[in-house]
Amino acid sequence: MYLFGSHTADGRGAVNPKGLKYYNNVIDELIKHGILPHVTLHHLDVPQVLQDEYGGWLSPKIIDDFKELADVCFKEFGDRVSYWTTMNEPNINSLASFDYGFFPPRQCSHPYGANCSGGNSAVEPYITVHNYILAHSAAAELYRKKYQVGQFYRILNPILFGEYPDSMKKNAGSRLPFFSYLESQRVKGSCDFIGINYYFALYVADDPVIDKIGPRDSSSDMFAKFTGNRAGVDVRGYFIWTFVDVFELLSGYSIRFGLYHVNFEDSGHERTPKFSAYWYHNFLKNGTSIKIENNGKQWESAPSE
């Protein structure tokens, strides 16, 4: 689950009590049904007031505002939430919003972006990534110092090692911001886990033809079994995108990633489980191999280890 900043704090003024009530109800309902909540603080959205005031993620001022949002969430929900992700896909947000111009505020420049409202595609993605990293580390530091006891390589490299990779420094040159010594020390080691987005499996045959496993909007969806634990990686869980069909930012309702099909033409939004829902249910419950046949194809899960 992820939080909308506009539902909790608008960047200025008092926290929205209706937003807090909404998310408290969601968290309580999850726990009631035996679901462990894992909360993401930022998923693309920025309060408009912060965008208007100083340009959102283009300004280092957002670091303190993001830390303030994190403080509110840790305080209000931390008694029931033990797992936090600071932000989802900051690399995608940086490119889509400040390089290609797909996402608001459509900051980009020719020839990289289309329908640009202004901006510099050669510089601004680096600035925003830099501010993402500093905002993440500020929230992580806050949580560890104040709350924890009581309750794609350009981004990963600084978080693990405290600096950008050499290849990035060479390619970006003076366009790339730098970390001060104190910033580097704060950023380094500021994550407790790493999340990986897994969209397809690709298999290369002898001919060599690449066979792409069916897309996730297919009713015969195939979910990947991470084998990292066999390579010494501590895999703790799985997050499926998504439980039900939802509005996708770039594709609307034309792509359906849900385990459950939603009939948006029906006033009650009738939900129907897809084959993938049955597959995933068995995978989580039993950790065993099952076969689901659809349109002449068989999809098989691997046993857990």
Secondary structure, 3 states (H helix, E strand, C coil): CECCHHHHCCCCCCCCHHHHHHHHHHHHHHHHCCCCCEEEEECCCCCHHHHHHHCHHHCCHHHHHHHHHHHHHHHHHCCCCCEEEEECCHHHHHHHHHCCCCCCCCCCCCCCCCCCCCCCCCCHHHHHHHHHHHHHHHHHHHHHHHHCCCCCHHHHHHHHHCCCCHHHHHHHHHHCCCCCHHHHHHHCCCCCCCCCCCCCCEEECCCCCEEECCCCCCCCCCCCCCCHHHHCCCCCCCCCCCCECCCECCCECCCCCCCEEECCCCCCCCEEECHHHHHHHHHHHHCCCCEEEECCEEEECCCCC
